[in-house]
Structure formats: structure tokens, C-alpha cells
Amino acid sequence: MKTIQLGTSGLKVPTIAIGCMRLNGLSESEAEVFLRTAIDLGANFFDHADIYGKGECEKLFAKAIGMNSAVREKIILQSKCGIRSGIGYDFSKEYILESVDGILDRLNTDYLDVLLLHRPDALMEPQEVAEAFAALHQSGKVRHFGVSNHSPLQIQLLQKAVKQPLIVNQLQLSIAHASMITQGLHVNVDDEGALSRDGGVLDFCRLNDITIQPWSPFQYGFFQGTFLGSDKYPKLNEVLDTIAAKYQSTNTAIALAWLLRHPAKFQPVIGTTNRQRLKECVSAADLYLTREEWYRIYKAAGNTLP
Ligand SMILES: NC(=O)c1ccc[n+]([C@@H]2O[C@H](COP(=O)([O-])OP(=O)(O)OC[C@H]3O[C@@H](n4cnc5c(N)ncnc54)[C@H](OP(=O)(O)O)[C@@H]3O)[C@@H](O)[C@H]2O)c1
């Protein structure tokens, strides 16, 4: 599996991350086979969050993978906190520290490689986050830090207080949810495509060497379903199938190769729990679409150019 550097960290990671949000749809023995397949394929970066399955995904992961120090050395673990059931969001120092202890306990490990703040908290105090991160770093509980669903200004506000570099921003991004790319193509154009929904997060992350991890790389809307094989996206599916035939590949791999072709060096977080689809996804790391193919796919999804 090809690797990229995660942000400015020096940490080498596989170019495709395994998302664990849907892991609790598997039994323990199914999860064991799935996770072993991922590791055998070189996909040893796992993305969690304290809220996935209300903590059950992290617990199942640790059991299924047979977590011990030898296993831990072979994998890279990322998790997230900050979404608080019954309240909304909570980036207070106490809640971050308490959440990480819960994550480590469920994952049966004594450290996380990466901790992300899951969604912006309107009541966030940068100094409190800085104190929490400093304590987690000093104690060895967390090695690297990042955010998810954050705008450039929110990252700058946090980074003003936080001493550790924020190396990741995990954001929704797929062929069918590509406004962060579209707005960069419609600069100063008087149309819908020029609408900035994220404050120019793509260019900001590239300028600051923050790795963007696209989440839901095969979904459209907000968890409305996959565009692959969907009758809502006939043109896109036709183009993906045509290009897949050329590369003797699959629509899944081509859709992922579309993200991997972008020079920002994204690390997509895939959510499949199906071993065959996992293999197709991993094969995307070896594909390199032409410029013509990239724009053809982009337009086939209904994305526009000025
Ligand atoms: N930071 C955030 O706010 C945030 C939000 C959401 C998710 N995430 C992370 O991103 C990861 C991925 O999210 P996701 O699961 O929504 O991503 P996804 O990879 O776009 O979607 C996976 C789902 O689509 C199905 N699927 C994929 N290809 C398919 C096809 N060709 N036909 C039918 N079904 C297909 C999969 O089913 P099969 O299992 O059968 O393949 C699975 O249910 C999560 O695990 C989580 O780690 C982060």
C-alpha cells in the first residue's frame, strides 16, 4: 500500500484509512477476518470516534483484533471526541480528558496515534483545548492532534493556543459532495458553484500541510446512500464503469482513485465492512487517472466548470 506523510508529523500512513463507524454491523468473528484482511493488505490505519456505536465499535475493534502490545505496534489508531450526547458539542478540558480515557479503555491501549476534535464546538475556549492537548501529549496518551469538520479560521483560532501542530482535518468529500473543489474553480464567478461553504478549507490545508481525510467517499448528501449504482447518478455511473473497464478495475476503485488523484494527497476514510470491497478500495492506490478522466468524472456527477 502506498503511503503519505500525515500533515507535518513525519508519520508515514497508508493512503487509505479504514473507518470503523459501521464495524458494529459485524459479529466479532466477522470483524476479526475483516480487520486481519485490512492489515494484510497494508491498510493498518484505523479511524474511530467515541460515539461510533456509542462506544461499541471501539470495544469490538479491540476484541476482534486481539489487542496486545505486539498488535498495537503494527497499527495506527486515530479516534475523535467532542460530540456529547444529550448536549451537542463539548471541547472543555475536563470532557476531552475524560473522553480520551474512555477511548483508551475501550480500545485496550495506552496511547492514540492521532486524536481529532470531531465537530466544532461554539463554546470552545482555545486555551482549554491547549491545556487538554498538552496534558495528553505529556502523559503519552496522544501523540498527534487534529480536527474534523473545521474551517480555516477555526483551525487558526485553535492553533493560536495549541502548541502541538494540528495535522489532520477530516471533512466530507466525494465526487458527489465536492463543493470544496468546485468553489476553487468558480472564483469570482456569479453562480452557485462559487458559493464558499467552508472558507477555502482545501487551499488552507494545502498551504499549511494539513492532511485532509475525506469521510464518506462513496456517499451523496448527508448519509443518504452511495452514488455507486444509484439511479440518481446515471451519467456518473456510466462514466465510472467505462473508465473501470479501461483499467480492468471496478467503479468503487475508480471513485476512490478520483480522490487519490488530487495533488492535495488526501487520505480517504472508507467505511466498507465488506472484504471484497475493501480489496477493491486498496487497489485504487495503484491507479492514476489522467487529467481528462478526472474532469470527466467530476462533470458526470453534476459538478460544474465556469
Ligand atoms: N468526521 C466525521 O464527521 C465523519 C462522519 C462520518 C464518517 N466518518 C468516518 O468516515 C468513515 C467512512 O464513512 P462512510 O461509511 O459513510 O463511508 P463510505 O465508504 O462512503 O460508505 C460506506 C457504506 O457504503 C456502502 N457501499 C460502498 N460502496 C457500495 C456499493 N458499491 N454498493 C452498495 N453499497 C456500497 C458500504 O457497504 P458495504 O459495507 O457493504 O461495503 C457502507 O455501508 C466512517 O467509518 C468514519 O470513520 C467521519
The ligand as a Gaussian input file, in Angstrom:
#p B3LYP/6-31G(d) Opt

LIG

0 1
 N      -15.553000      13.059000      10.831000
 C      -16.825000      12.876000      10.616000
 O      -17.682000      13.733000      10.900000
 C      -17.260000      11.585000       9.974000
 C      -18.606000      11.392000       9.590000
 C      -18.952000      10.172000       9.001000
 C      -17.996000       9.184000       8.813000
 N      -16.700000       9.393000       9.246000
 C      -15.652000       8.353000       9.060000
 O      -15.640000       8.014000       7.685000
 C      -15.768000       6.608000       7.543000
 C      -16.454000       6.307000       6.242000
 O      -17.796000       6.798000       6.260000
 P      -18.908000       6.024000       5.450000
 O      -19.049000       4.660000       5.989000
 O      -20.106000       6.882000       5.368000
 O      -18.169000       5.958000       4.014000
 P      -18.398000       5.240000       2.630000
 O      -17.209000       4.374000       2.404000
 O      -18.690000       6.318000       1.655000
 O      -19.704000       4.361000       2.790000
 C      -19.668000       3.057000       3.250000
 C      -21.037000       2.468000       3.111000
 O      -21.395000       2.472000       1.731000
 C      -21.652000       1.138000       1.325000
 N      -21.142000       0.971000      -0.033000
 C      -19.946000       1.333000      -0.521000
 N      -19.852000       1.026000      -1.816000
 C      -21.020000       0.439000      -2.143000
 C      -21.554000      -0.083000      -3.340000
 N      -20.824000      -0.093000      -4.477000
 N      -22.801000      -0.583000      -3.330000
 C      -23.527000      -0.586000      -2.184000
 N      -23.081000      -0.112000      -1.021000
 C      -21.844000       0.404000      -1.001000
 C      -20.899000       0.262000       2.287000
 O      -21.488000      -1.025000       2.321000
 P      -20.571000      -2.335000       2.477000
 O      -20.112000      -2.388000       3.892000
 O      -21.484000      -3.437000       2.100000
 O      -19.420000      -2.184000       1.527000
 C      -21.075000       1.026000       3.578000
 O      -22.348000       0.776000       4.157000
 C      -16.507000       6.168000       8.802000
 O      -16.274000       4.805000       9.103000
 C      -15.898000       7.056000       9.826000
 O      -14.660000       6.520000      10.238000
 C      -16.338000      10.571000       9.805000

